[in-house]
Amino acid sequence: MADQVLDAGRGWDYAPAPESTDIVSIAPSYDLFIGGEFVPPAGGGHFATLNPATEQPLAEVAQATDQDVDRAVAVARDAYQGAWGAMPGRERAKYLYRVARVLQERSREFAVLESLDNGKPIRESRDVDIPLAAAHFFYYAGWADKLEHAGFGARPRPLGVAGQVIPWNFPLLMAAWKLAPALAAGNTCVLKPAETTPLTALLLAEVIQQAGLPPGTVNILTGDGAAGQALVAHPGVDKIAFTGSTEVGKEIQRAVAGTGTKLTLELGGKAANVVFDDAPLDQAVEGIVNGIFFNQGHVCCAGSRLLVQESVADTVLDRLKRRLGTLRLGDPLDKNTDIGAINSRQQLDKITELSAAGEQEGAQRWSLACPIPERGYWFPPTVFSGVSQAHRIAQEEIFGPVLSVLTFRTPEEAVAKANNTPYGLSAGVWTEKGSRIFWMAQRLRAGVVWANTYNRFDPASPFGGYRESGFGREGGRHGLAPYLKG
């Protein structure tokens, strides 16, 4: 084959297959999106957003201030009390359909920009993030004129202005998860993207303009945590939706307590991926890899704890290491890349620190032997065996490409170990017995349980957790509930 070279020492290798960046036009500087147009920040401040694969600046982005939050909330309120709030559901649906279609038309542009700003492999941006973002707008466009049939009362009404704070791991997809149901329900939005990944949200602002949404319906404020805090605490916001760390989620819950502001939180996780001895092991290994190494492990529902039945533990571990040996770490824009860059220096330091703690506490570390680029933020796929439930790597969310392997003998022990976490977001079960799947799903304290698969998402399926993984649901009919009142 022209794109492959056989090396007797290494086996099959791949020639570079870089995605062109010509389709993306990144401006030197970006302002805030308020009232349907880009406006300079009140304080005049900007900060750099970096390409995590090269550490090179991509653009200067506006730093929103309290004044900017006031202005964004005010124009969102005007839009809610005016054009958008008075618009029939069938008309709102047309706008959401337009946004979805434009996302599809500009999908390659969004995919390249997402990989540049976030560090994830272009295959994931192209095949997962962007198609799912468009699918959410399509799905909720279908609900916009059917709210009275959604099961939330005969005449459900929107809440008003929604403040939405999203993370850096799935920037555009999380924006779609938040905006689509809120807009379908008739709310207006002020969106705060993550400080390290603002560019696809700003490109989405152009799509909002292109789709012709009334000014003020969607407003996008970039900035650091201070901007998010100002939005959360603003008295003119009727609803806060946050996806991010458990620590910040607790701060937000304290900030809105007693204010009457509605709140949903989608927070961290420490999911157990449980493999029984009757599971199809090769299929399970693929599920393990997808569960923890997809998006460099930057996934709140990542299967970061592998619980494998003792009788097949050695076999699974051997096959897993062999499979990991085929993964390619490197340039996120190369179509052959499986493992991209860690999003930031801060996150890389956290992953490195917790991995070091795993070794210090006695777990056996295995990391993929692969070339590490000289510049950028990188961490090779890593597996820890001999992990006990007391180890930090079995209790704390690492949010990186690090897997902790524990063993069990009986289903009861598997459930006990899987539930031995303060989180409750997701879990996976691998077995050929349907009865065992249902037995496990009834006992696992997780909002989502996948059976013989992992990390499967669909706009029609609700997603969310409980305990320290938050509360509320996003996706499906259930995703409308947080944005409606009876």
C-alpha positions as CSV (number, residue, x, y, z in Angstrom):
1,M,0.0,0.0,0.0
2,A,1.2,3.5,-0.8
3,D,0.4,4.9,2.7
4,Q,2.1,2.0,4.6
5,V,5.6,0.9,4.9
6,L,6.6,-2.6,6.3
7,D,9.4,-2.4,8.8
8,A,10.7,-5.8,9.8
9,G,11.6,-4.5,13.2
10,R,8.4,-2.7,14.0
11,G,5.7,-4.3,11.9
12,W,3.3,-2.1,10.0
13,D,3.8,1.7,10.2
14,Y,1.8,4.6,8.8
15,A,2.9,7.4,6.7
16,P,1.8,10.9,7.9
17,A,-1.7,11.8,6.8
18,P,-2.2,15.4,8.1
19,E,-5.5,17.2,7.7
20,S,-5.1,20.6,6.0
21,T,-5.7,23.7,8.1
22,D,-6.5,25.8,5.1
23,I,-10.2,25.5,5.7
24,V,-9.9,27.3,9.0
25,S,-9.4,31.1,9.2
26,I,-8.4,32.1,12.8
27,A,-8.5,35.8,13.5
28,P,-5.7,37.4,15.5
29,S,-8.2,38.6,18.1
30,Y,-11.8,37.8,19.1
31,D,-14.3,39.9,21.0
32,L,-17.4,38.9,23.0
33,F,-20.6,37.8,21.2
34,I,-23.4,39.9,22.8
35,G,-26.7,40.9,21.2
36,G,-26.0,39.2,17.9
37,E,-22.7,41.0,17.3
38,F,-19.1,40.9,18.4
39,V,-18.3,43.6,20.8
40,P,-15.1,44.5,22.7
41,P,-14.9,43.7,26.4
42,A,-15.6,46.5,28.8
43,G,-12.2,46.1,30.5
44,G,-10.4,45.8,27.2
45,G,-8.5,42.7,28.3
46,H,-7.6,39.7,26.1
47,F,-5.7,36.4,26.8
48,A,-4.0,33.9,24.5
49,T,-5.5,30.5,23.7
50,L,-2.8,27.9,22.8
51,N,-2.5,24.9,20.6
52,P,-1.7,22.2,23.2
53,A,0.2,20.1,20.6
54,T,2.7,22.9,19.9
55,E,2.3,25.3,22.8
56,Q,2.0,28.1,20.2
57,P,-0.7,30.8,20.5
58,L,-3.7,30.5,18.2
59,A,-5.4,33.8,18.9
60,E,-6.1,36.5,21.5
61,V,-9.6,36.1,23.1
62,A,-11.6,38.7,25.1
63,Q,-11.7,38.5,28.9
64,A,-15.3,39.2,30.0
65,T,-15.9,41.4,33.0
66,D,-18.8,41.8,35.4
67,Q,-20.0,44.7,33.2
68,D,-20.0,42.3,30.2
69,V,-22.0,39.7,32.1
70,D,-24.5,42.5,33.0
71,R,-24.8,43.5,29.4
72,A,-25.2,39.9,28.1
73,V,-27.9,39.0,30.6
74,A,-29.8,42.2,29.9
75,V,-29.9,41.6,26.1
76,A,-30.8,37.9,26.8
77,R,-33.7,39.1,28.9
78,D,-34.8,41.6,26.2
79,A,-34.8,38.7,23.6
80,Y,-36.7,36.5,26.0
81,Q,-39.4,39.1,26.6
82,G,-39.3,40.0,22.9
83,A,-38.8,38.2,19.7
84,W,-37.6,34.8,20.9
85,G,-39.9,34.4,23.9
86,A,-43.0,35.3,21.8
87,M,-42.1,33.0,19.0
88,P,-44.2,29.9,18.4
89,G,-42.4,26.6,18.8
90,R,-42.7,25.7,15.2
91,E,-40.8,28.9,14.3
92,R,-38.1,28.3,16.9
93,A,-37.6,24.8,15.4
94,K,-36.8,26.4,12.0
95,Y,-33.9,28.3,13.6
96,L,-32.5,25.2,15.3
97,Y,-32.8,23.2,12.1
98,R,-30.8,26.0,10.4
99,V,-28.1,25.8,13.0
100,A,-27.9,22.0,12.6
101,R,-27.6,22.2,8.9
102,V,-24.9,24.9,8.9
103,L,-22.9,22.8,11.4
104,Q,-23.1,19.9,9.0
105,E,-22.1,22.2,6.1
106,R,-19.1,23.6,8.0
107,S,-18.3,20.3,9.8
108,R,-14.7,20.0,8.5
109,E,-14.0,23.6,9.5
110,F,-15.3,23.0,13.0
111,A,-13.4,19.6,13.3
112,V,-10.1,21.1,12.4
113,L,-10.5,24.1,14.7
114,E,-11.6,21.8,17.6
115,S,-8.5,19.7,17.2
116,L,-6.2,22.8,17.0
117,D,-7.7,24.4,20.1
118,N,-8.4,21.2,22.2
119,G,-5.7,18.7,21.1
120,K,-8.0,15.8,20.4
121,P,-7.4,13.7,17.3
122,I,-9.0,14.9,14.1
123,R,-10.7,11.5,13.7
124,E,-12.6,12.1,16.9
125,S,-13.5,15.7,16.2
126,R,-14.6,14.8,12.7
127,D,-16.5,11.5,13.4
128,V,-17.8,12.1,16.9
129,D,-17.9,15.7,18.3
130,I,-19.2,17.6,15.3
131,P,-21.8,15.1,14.0
132,L,-23.2,14.7,17.6
133,A,-23.4,18.4,18.0
134,A,-25.4,18.8,14.9
135,A,-27.6,15.8,15.9
136,H,-28.5,17.5,19.1
137,F,-29.7,20.6,17.3
138,F,-31.7,18.4,14.9
139,Y,-33.2,16.4,17.7
140,Y,-34.3,19.3,19.9
141,A,-35.6,21.2,16.8
142,G,-38.1,18.3,16.6
143,W,-39.3,18.9,20.2
144,A,-39.7,22.7,19.9
145,D,-43.4,22.5,18.8
146,K,-44.3,19.4,20.9
147,L,-43.5,20.6,24.4
148,E,-47.0,20.0,25.6
149,H,-46.6,16.3,24.7
150,A,-43.2,15.9,26.6
151,G,-44.8,15.0,29.9
152,F,-44.1,18.2,31.7
153,G,-47.6,19.5,32.0
154,A,-50.3,20.7,29.5
155,R,-48.7,24.2,29.1
156,P,-45.0,24.0,29.9
157,R,-43.3,27.4,29.8
158,P,-39.6,28.4,29.5
159,L,-37.7,29.6,32.6
160,G,-36.2,32.8,31.0
161,V,-32.5,33.4,30.8
162,A,-30.2,30.4,31.1
163,G,-26.5,30.8,32.1
164,Q,-24.5,27.9,30.8
165,V,-20.8,27.1,31.7
166,I,-19.1,24.4,29.8
167,P,-15.8,22.5,30.0
168,W,-12.8,22.1,27.7
169,N,-13.0,18.4,26.9
170,F,-15.8,18.5,24.4
171,P,-16.2,22.3,23.6
172,L,-18.6,22.4,20.7
173,L,-20.5,19.2,21.8
174,M,-21.1,20.6,25.3
175,A,-22.3,23.9,23.8
176,A,-24.8,21.9,21.7
177,W,-25.9,19.8,24.8
178,K,-26.6,23.1,26.6
179,L,-28.0,25.4,23.9
180,A,-30.2,23.1,21.9
181,P,-32.7,22.1,24.7
182,A,-32.7,25.5,26.2
183,L,-33.6,27.2,22.9
184,A,-36.1,24.6,22.0
185,A,-37.9,25.2,25.3
186,G,-38.0,29.0,24.5
187,N,-35.2,30.2,26.8
188,T,-32.4,32.6,25.8
189,C,-28.8,31.8,26.7
190,V,-25.6,33.2,28.0
191,L,-22.9,30.7,27.3
192,K,-19.4,30.7,29.0
193,P,-17.0,28.4,27.2
194,A,-13.8,27.1,28.9
195,E,-10.8,29.4,29.1
196,T,-8.5,27.0,27.2
197,T,-11.0,26.1,24.4
198,P,-13.1,29.1,23.3
199,L,-12.6,29.0,19.5
200,T,-15.3,26.7,18.4
201,A,-17.8,28.5,20.6
202,L,-16.9,31.7,18.9
203,L,-17.2,30.0,15.5
204,L,-20.6,28.8,16.6
205,A,-21.5,32.5,17.2
206,E,-20.9,33.0,13.5
207,V,-23.3,30.1,12.8
208,I,-25.9,31.8,15.1
209,Q,-25.6,34.9,13.0
210,Q,-25.7,32.9,9.8
211,A,-28.9,31.1,10.9
212,G,-30.5,34.5,11.7
213,L,-31.4,34.0,15.3
214,P,-32.9,37.2,16.9
215,P,-30.2,39.3,18.5
216,G,-29.6,38.4,22.2
217,T,-31.0,34.9,21.9
218,V,-27.6,33.4,22.3
219,N,-24.7,35.3,23.8
220,I,-21.2,34.0,24.3
221,L,-18.8,35.3,26.9
222,T,-15.2,34.1,26.9
223,G,-12.9,34.5,29.9
224,D,-11.5,32.8,33.0
225,G,-13.2,31.5,36.0
226,A,-14.1,35.0,37.3
227,A,-16.4,35.4,34.3
228,G,-18.1,32.2,35.0
229,Q,-18.5,33.1,38.7
230,A,-20.1,36.5,37.7
231,L,-22.6,34.7,35.4
232,V,-23.5,32.1,38.1
233,A,-24.1,34.8,40.7
234,H,-26.0,37.1,38.5
235,P,-29.5,37.9,39.8
236,G,-30.9,38.2,36.3
237,V,-30.2,34.5,35.4
238,D,-33.1,32.1,36.0
239,K,-31.2,28.8,35.4
240,I,-27.6,27.7,35.6
241,A,-26.3,24.6,33.8
242,F,-22.7,23.6,34.5
243,T,-20.5,20.8,33.3
244,G,-17.1,20.5,34.9
245,S,-15.3,19.4,38.0
246,T,-17.0,18.3,41.2
247,E,-15.1,20.9,43.2
248,V,-16.4,23.8,41.1
249,G,-19.8,22.3,41.0
250,K,-20.0,22.4,44.8
251,E,-19.0,26.1,44.7
252,I,-21.7,26.8,42.2
253,Q,-24.3,25.0,44.4
254,R,-23.3,27.1,47.4
255,A,-23.5,30.3,45.3
256,V,-27.1,29.7,44.0
257,A,-28.5,28.2,47.3
258,G,-31.5,30.1,48.4
259,T,-31.7,32.3,45.3
260,G,-34.4,30.4,43.5
261,T,-32.2,29.9,40.5
262,K,-32.7,26.5,39.0
263,L,-29.5,24.4,38.7
264,T,-28.2,21.3,36.9
265,L,-24.7,19.9,37.4
266,E,-22.9,17.3,35.3
267,L,-19.7,16.7,37.2
268,G,-16.9,14.2,37.6
269,G,-16.8,10.5,37.6
270,K,-14.7,7.4,38.4
271,A,-16.5,4.8,36.4
272,A,-16.0,1.1,36.7
273,N,-15.8,-1.0,33.5
274,V,-16.7,-4.5,34.7
275,V,-15.5,-7.6,32.7
276,F,-16.8,-11.0,33.6
277,D,-15.1,-14.3,32.6
278,D,-17.8,-15.1,30.1
279,A,-17.4,-11.9,28.2
280,P,-16.2,-11.8,24.6
281,L,-12.7,-10.7,25.6
282,D,-11.5,-9.2,22.3
283,Q,-14.6,-7.1,22.2
284,A,-14.2,-6.2,25.8
285,V,-10.6,-5.1,25.2
286,E,-11.8,-2.7,22.5
287,G,-14.4,-1.4,24.9
288,I,-11.8,-0.9,27.6
289,V,-9.6,1.1,25.2
290,N,-12.5,3.2,24.0
291,G,-13.7,3.7,27.6
292,I,-10.5,5.2,28.9
293,F,-8.3,6.3,26.0
294,F,-10.9,8.0,23.9
295,N,-10.2,11.8,23.9
296,Q,-7.0,11.1,26.0
297,G,-9.2,10.1,28.9
298,H,-10.6,13.7,29.1
299,V,-14.1,12.3,29.6
300,C,-16.2,12.6,32.8
301,C,-17.7,9.2,32.2
302,A,-14.4,7.5,31.3
303,G,-14.0,3.9,32.4
304,S,-11.0,4.7,34.4
305,R,-11.4,1.7,36.8
306,L,-11.2,-1.7,35.1
307,L,-12.7,-4.5,37.3
308,V,-11.9,-7.8,35.7
309,Q,-12.8,-11.2,37.0
310,E,-9.8,-12.9,38.6
311,S,-9.9,-16.0,36.4
312,V,-9.3,-14.0,33.2
313,A,-7.4,-11.0,34.6
314,D,-4.0,-12.1,33.2
315,T,-5.5,-12.8,29.8
316,V,-7.3,-9.5,29.6
317,L,-4.3,-7.5,30.7
318,D,-2.0,-9.2,28.2
319,R,-4.5,-8.6,25.3
320,L,-5.0,-5.0,26.5
321,K,-1.3,-4.3,26.5
322,R,-0.9,-5.8,23.0
323,R,-3.8,-3.7,21.8
324,L,-2.3,-0.5,23.3
325,G,0.9,-1.3,21.5
326,T,-0.9,-0.5,18.2
327,L,-2.1,3.0,19.3
328,R,-0.4,6.0,17.8
329,L,0.3,9.1,19.8
330,G,1.1,12.4,18.1
331,D,-0.1,15.2,15.9
332,P,-3.8,15.6,16.5
333,L,-4.4,16.7,12.9
334,D,-2.9,13.4,11.6
335,K,-5.7,11.1,10.6
336,N,-3.8,8.1,11.9
337,T,-3.4,9.5,15.4
338,D,-5.2,7.7,18.2
339,I,-3.9,9.7,21.2
340,G,-3.7,13.4,20.9
341,A,-2.3,16.1,23.2
342,I,-3.3,16.8,26.8
343,N,-5.4,20.0,26.8
344,S,-3.2,22.1,29.1
345,R,0.0,22.2,31.2
346,Q,-2.2,22.3,34.4
347,Q,-4.0,19.1,33.4
348,L,-0.8,17.4,32.4
349,D,0.7,18.2,35.8
350,K,-2.3,16.7,37.5
351,I,-2.1,13.5,35.5
352,T,1.6,13.2,36.2
353,E,1.2,13.8,39.9
354,L,-1.5,11.2,40.3
355,S,0.4,8.6,38.3
356,A,3.4,9.2,40.4
357,A,1.2,8.6,43.5
358,G,0.1,5.3,42.0
359,E,3.7,4.1,41.8
360,Q,4.5,5.4,45.3
361,E,1.5,3.5,46.8
362,G,2.7,0.2,45.3
363,A,0.8,-0.2,42.0
364,Q,2.6,-1.6,39.0
365,R,2.8,0.9,36.1
366,W,2.9,0.0,32.4
367,S,3.1,2.8,29.9
368,L,3.1,2.6,26.1
369,A,6.7,2.9,24.8
370,C,6.2,5.5,22.1
371,P,8.0,8.7,20.9
372,I,6.9,11.8,22.7
373,P,7.0,15.1,20.7
374,E,9.4,17.6,22.1
375,R,6.8,20.4,22.3
376,G,3.3,20.3,23.5
377,Y,1.6,18.5,26.4
378,W,1.7,14.7,26.1
379,F,1.1,11.6,28.3
380,P,1.3,8.0,27.0
381,P,-1.5,5.5,27.6
382,T,-0.8,4.1,31.0
383,V,-2.1,1.0,32.9
384,F,-1.7,0.3,36.6
385,S,-2.2,-3.2,37.9
386,G,-2.1,-4.4,41.5
387,V,-4.3,-1.5,42.4
388,S,-6.2,-1.5,45.7
389,Q,-9.4,0.4,46.5
390,A,-7.4,2.6,48.9
391,H,-5.1,3.9,46.2
392,R,-5.6,7.5,45.1
393,I,-5.7,6.4,41.4
394,A,-8.7,4.2,42.3
395,Q,-10.5,7.0,44.1
396,E,-9.7,10.3,42.5
397,E,-10.6,11.4,39.0
398,I,-7.4,11.6,36.9
399,F,-9.1,12.9,33.7
400,G,-6.3,11.5,31.6
401,P,-5.2,8.3,29.7
402,V,-4.6,6.3,32.9
403,L,-6.4,3.0,33.7
404,S,-6.5,1.4,37.2
405,V,-7.0,-2.4,37.1
406,L,-8.6,-4.2,40.0
407,T,-9.9,-7.8,40.2
408,F,-13.0,-9.5,41.7
409,R,-14.2,-13.1,42.1
410,T,-18.0,-12.8,42.4
411,P,-20.7,-10.5,41.0
412,E,-21.4,-9.3,44.6
413,E,-17.7,-8.3,45.0
414,A,-17.8,-6.5,41.6
415,V,-20.8,-4.4,42.7
416,A,-19.2,-3.6,46.0
417,K,-16.0,-2.4,44.4
418,A,-17.7,-0.6,41.6
419,N,-19.8,1.4,44.0
420,N,-16.9,2.2,46.3
421,T,-16.6,5.7,45.0
422,P,-18.2,9.1,45.8
423,Y,-19.2,9.4,42.2
424,G,-22.2,8.0,40.4
425,L,-22.0,8.9,36.7
426,S,-21.5,5.8,34.6
427,A,-20.4,2.1,34.4
428,G,-19.9,-0.7,31.9
429,V,-20.7,-4.4,32.1
430,W,-19.2,-7.1,29.8
431,T,-20.9,-10.5,29.9
432,E,-22.8,-12.8,27.5
433,K,-25.6,-13.3,30.1
434,G,-28.5,-10.8,29.7
435,S,-29.8,-11.7,33.2
436,R,-26.4,-10.7,34.7
437,I,-26.5,-7.4,32.8
438,F,-29.9,-6.6,34.3
439,W,-28.8,-7.8,37.8
440,M,-25.7,-5.6,37.7
441,A,-27.5,-2.5,36.3
442,Q,-30.0,-2.7,39.1
443,R,-27.2,-2.6,41.7
444,L,-24.6,-0.3,40.2
445,R,-25.0,3.2,41.6
446,A,-24.5,5.0,38.3
447,G,-26.7,7.2,36.1
448,V,-25.7,5.4,32.9
449,V,-24.8,1.8,32.5
450,W,-23.5,0.5,29.2
451,A,-23.8,-3.2,28.4
452,N,-21.1,-4.8,26.1
453,T,-20.2,-1.4,24.8
454,Y,-18.9,1.9,26.2
455,N,-19.1,5.6,25.5
456,R,-22.2,5.3,23.3
457,F,-24.1,8.6,23.0
458,D,-27.3,9.6,21.3
459,P,-29.3,12.8,21.4
460,A,-32.5,10.9,22.3
461,S,-30.9,9.2,25.3
462,P,-30.6,11.0,28.7
463,F,-27.2,11.3,30.3
464,G,-26.3,12.3,33.9
465,G,-25.4,11.0,37.3
466,Y,-26.0,11.5,41.0
467,R,-24.0,11.8,44.3
468,E,-20.8,13.8,43.5
469,S,-21.4,13.4,39.8
470,G,-24.2,16.0,40.0
471,F,-27.9,15.9,39.2
472,G,-30.2,16.6,36.3
473,R,-30.2,15.0,32.9
474,E,-29.1,16.2,29.5
475,G,-30.2,14.6,26.2
476,G,-33.6,13.1,25.3
477,R,-37.0,14.2,26.5
478,H,-35.5,14.4,30.0
479,G,-33.1,17.1,28.8
480,L,-36.0,19.6,28.3
481,A,-37.2,19.3,32.0
482,P,-34.4,21.6,33.5
483,Y,-35.5,24.4,31.1
484,L,-39.2,24.3,31.6
485,K,-41.7,25.1,34.3
486,G,-45.3,23.8,34.5
